[in-house]
Amino acid sequence: MRLVGDRPPAVSADGIAGGRVGYLVFLPADVDPVAVMTAHGIRPEIHPLEPGTPPAPEPAPAPHPGAVRPGGPARLDDAIRVDGERRLAEVDGRELDLTYLEFDLLAHLVTHPYRVHRREALISDIWGYGHIGDGRTVDVHVARLRRKLGPAHRGRITTVRRVGYKYVPDHQ
């Protein structure tokens, strides 16, 4: 996509006409980007990569990295069960009352046992955006999740100091 404003195309330092500047802008899903650009005096033009080449079909949207895959329940130990299809988590047969992000965090940890998850990676994988803040967001959610798991199972989410967290299914 090339955005065309009031200025003519620039000539870059190597003599190639049409030097480009790119911007990454995040907009809510219900906002039309063409309308936003037009409102700001920018005329969007969409061009194929090579003349005569039809535009590539839009790829199917990838699932959110932190999303629990549909399918059967994930049971990696006898105590904690996560069912992504029904968005249900149970501890010793007792259903947990989890927020959306707590569920995704628990499901992510349970489906990747023994792996150390850096706070920044959890922010990216579960929350879906780059690191903003100081990592305390993850710490607070883990603390709430441990509390909801109860005293018998809170130790299954272990802290790796100065790094992040890991899920240990057989931790007593």
C-alpha positions, 0 to 999 in steps of 0.5 A: 500500500502506498499513501499519497499526500500533497507532495510529489514522490521523493527521490531517494539518495540512491536516485530511485524515484518514489522513496517511501516512508511506512507507518504502522498504525493500530486502529480498532477493528470497527474503524475503516482505515481508508476513512481515517486516512481520507479525513487526514488528507491522505489518499490511499492507493493500493498497488500490486507488488509487480505490474500485471500481478493480481493482488494475493488473496487475503490469508486466513487470520491466524489465531491469537497466539495465546488463544486456547485451541478448540478441541478436547480438554487439555489434561496434563496432570490429574489435578488441573484440567483446561478445556479450551472449547468450553473455556472451562478450567477445573482443579480437582473437579472444582470449576474455577471462576477465571477472567478471560486473561486468567484463563488464557494464562493458565491454559498457556502455562498448562499446555507448555509445562516445564518451559520457562516463560519470560514476562515479555513473552507472556505479555506478547502471547497472552495479552497480544501486544508488545511490552508496555510497563514493567512486567507487574501486570503478569505478576499480578495475574499470576498471583490472582491465578495462584490464589484461585488454584488454592493452597494445594496447587498454587505451587504448580506455577513456579517463579523463575527469579528475574525471568518469569514463570513455569508450570510444573504439573507434578509440583507438590 
